[in-house]
Amino acid sequence: MSRAFVFAGQGAQYPGMGKELYDQHEIVKDLFHQANDILGFDIVKIKFEGSEEDLKETSVTQPALFIHAYAGVKCDGEAGRPDAVAGHSLGEFSALAAAGVLSFEDGLELVKTRANAMQQACDSSPGAMAAILGLDDEVVVSTCQEIEGIVVPANYNCPGQLVISGEKVAVEKASDVLMQKGARRALILPVGGAFHSPLMSSAESVLADKIQVLEFKKPICPVYQNVTGKPETDPEVIKSNLIAQLTGPVKWTQTVQNMMTDGISEFKEYGGNGKVLSGLIRKVNRDAIIIRH
């Protein structure tokens, strides 16, 4: 029976994240304190003592989740070797580290660069995101194309749940139109910018520069990437897809469907509360077996 490791993105964080692993495993203590040196601030103190608001800061959330996910995999050791990996948005960086494509140090440096670049893009190009519930993806996609301004599909989370992203006015207009077309809900999300949309183009170029100077190794197993939903093993293709991810959509529905078609039946979630992706996977395919970490 084939097993995939999947890694959560922003939204799965919580205060105290990783404290139990830290207290029980020396390797986790070493990783966490190494992270402090790489980041230039005390991420350990924020994770363990900070509030929910502290953890919502993009520059904190992204490295905190990456570190937590990587620590979980390291604690599992060789017994936890996956047959495939995938991550949702930020989680893709954790997936690449788990598959041996990136070292912990390079992965965290990349996440740090990504988080800071995304924050700068949010500040210079404010935007919005909205979760559209209860409509077919095709209806949401075609409606976005009809709206004046920038609004695009951002996260294909599961059937009947697609997040849109773009300019605030365009996202609000699309949400109104989609409610008229029968959406069960159109919920504006509490985020600081338009992730996975053209408004992230400045962050994409910064991330691309960083990616090109890092070594990407061949993964130990296929990596199903966000922008295609398909398995990749070529380091150069992985780089290109990772760069495109900032302005392209997260095709999570397609990723899970392709994994199961390819023989993956078990999914083990790492990072954050360990529940976000498991819930989405079950909505994509009820036959999926969820392994608790």
N, C-alpha and C positions, 0 to 999 in steps of 0.2 A: 504494500500500500504506500503510495507516494505522498510525501508531506511537504507543504510549503510553509516558509516563515513569512509572515506579513507584518508590516511596520506602520504604526499610526502616525499621523501628522498633527498639526496644530488643532487644539480642541480637546485632546486626550489628556492634557496635563492636569496635575492636582498637587496641592501642597503636601510636602513630605514624600514626594515621589522618589523612590529608590532607597529610602532610609533602611528598610529591612535588608536589602541586598548589601548595603554599605556596612551594616552592623555584623553581618554574618560572613562576609567574604573579603579577605585581604586584597584580592585582585581588584575588587570594586573600589576599595579605598584608594588604591594606587591610581586607578583610572580617573576617579573623581578629582583627586588632587593634581594629577597631570592636566586635567581639563582646566582647573583654576589658572595654571601657568599659561596655557595656550590662549585662554580667553582674556586674561588680564583683569579678571574680577572674581569674587568668591561665589561661584555658581553653586557650590555645595551648601553654603549658608542660606542662599536664596531658596534653593529647592527644599531644604529641610525646615527653615524658619520663616520663609516669606509667605505673604498672603496670596490669595488667588489673583489679586490685581497685580502683584509683583510678577507673577508667573505669566501674565498675559502680555507682557512686553515682548515684542517679536525677537529682540536681541537676546532675551532670556529663554523664551519658550522653545525656540528651535534648537539651540544647543542642549538645553535640559532634556528634551525628548530624545535627541540623538544619543546622548550619554547614557540615559536610562535604558534605551533599547539595546545598545551595544553591550552594556553590562549584563543584561539578561541573557544574551546569547553566550557571552563568555562564561557565565556561571553554568550553563548547560554543558559546556565542553564538547568533546567529539561525539558524545551520545546524541547531541542535538543537531548534527549535520543535516541541512535541508536538501531536498531534491529540486527545489526552486525557491526563489524569493521575489517579493514585490513590496513596494511601500506606497502609501498614499501621500502624494505631494512631498513634503519634507521627509516623510518616511522612506522615500526612495533612496535617500542618502544613507540611512541606516541599513537598508537592504544591500546596498553596494558594499558597505563595510562588512556586513555579515557574510557576504559571498566572496570576500577577499579581494575585491576590486580596488578598494581604498584601505589604507591603514587607518587606525583610529585617529592618529594625529592629523593626517591629511583630510580625513572626513570631517573632523571637527573644525579645522581651518576653513574648509569649504562651506560648512554650515554657517560659521561665523560671518564669512564674506557675504553669503546669500542673505542672511538675516539683516545685516546692516544695509545692504544694497536695496532690499525690499522696503525697509523703513524709509530710506531716502526717496525711493520712488513714490511711496504713499504720501510723503510730505510734499513732494513737488507736483504730483498728479493725483489728487484725492479722488477716490472712487467708492464703489459700493458693491456688495454681493447680496444675492437673495436666493433662498432655497425654494424651489418650485415643487410642490407635492401634488401627486394625483393626476399627472398628465403624461402621455407618451412622449418620449424624447423628441420624436420627429416634430411634434407640435411646438415644443419649446424652441427647438433649433430654428424652425421656419419663422416663428414669431420674432425671434431676435433679429433675423435678417430683414424684417419689415420695419423695425424701429429706427428712427433717425438718431444718429449718434453711435457711440461705441457700447455695445452690449453683446456678449458672446457666452456660449456654454462653457462653464469652467470645471465643474466636477460632475461626471456621470457616476453618481454614488451607487445607485441600484435602480431597478425598474420603478418608475414613478417618483424618483427623487433626483432632480437635476439642479445644480446650483448655477446661476448665471452671474456674470461679473462685467463691470465696465463703468462708464460715467454714471454718476449718481442719478441724474435726470433720466437717462436712457434706461437704467435698471428699474427705476420706479415706474416709468411708462410701460415697460415690458411686463412688469409684475401686474399692473392694472389690467392690461390686455389679456394676460394669461388667466387671471381670475375670471374675466368675462368669458373666456373659452372653456371654463370648467375646472380650473385648478382647485384642489381642495384647500390649499394654502399657498401664499406667496409671502415668505417671511424674510424681511431684511435682516441680514446677519450682523452681529456686533463685531465687525472687523474694521481695520483702519485703512483698507485700500482694496483695489480691484485685482486680487491675485488671479493668476492664470488668464490674463487678458493683455491686450496690447499696451495697457497703461504700465505694465511692468517691463517695457522694452529697455529702459535705462538700466534696470537691475540685471537684465539678461546679458547685456554687454559686459558689465562688471564681472558677472559670474563666469562668462566665457573666457575672459582674460585669465582668471584664476585657474579654471579647469585645464587650460592648455599648458600650464607649467607644472601640473601634477602628474605623477605616474599612475595610470590606470592599468591594473593587471587583469589577466583573463580570469573570469569568475569560476568558482568551483562548481557552479550549477547555473542554469539559465536564470536571467534576471528579466522579469516581465516589467516593461517600462510604461510609465504613465501615458506618454504621448501616442503610443501605438497600441498598447494593451497586449503586445506580443513579446515572446522570449528573445533575448539577445545574449550573445556571448562574446562578440567582437568589441574590444575596448574602445575603438574609435567610433563605432556606431553608438555605443553606450554614452560616450562623451557628447556626441551631437544631440542625442535624445534628451540628455540631462539639461543641456543648454536651452533646448526648445521648450522644456517643461515650464519655465517661468511665464511664458506668454501663451502656452498651449493648454488644452484641457487635460484633466486627470480622467483617463478612461478606466475607471475602476470596475464598472459593470462588465466591460469587455475583457478586462484582465482576468476576472474571476471566471467568466465563461470560457475563455481560452485555456486557462489552467485546468479546469475540469475536463474539457475536451481532450487535453493532452495527458490526462491520467492522474492529475492531482486530486486527491479525495479528502486529505486532511489539511487543516490550516491551524497554525499556531501563531497567535498575535503577541507582538512585543511592543513596548513603548506606551507610557501613560497608563491609563486605567485598564487596558487589555480588553475592552468591550466594544469599542467603536466599530472597528473593522469586522469583528466577528458578527455583529448584528447585521451589517450591510451584506456580508457574504451569504448569510442565511436567507436574506431577502432576494439575492440573485439566484441561489439554488438551495432548496431545502434539504437536498441530499448531502450537502457539505458537512463534514465532520469537524467540529471545533475542538481543538486540544487546548485545555487551560494551562497557562504558564504559571 
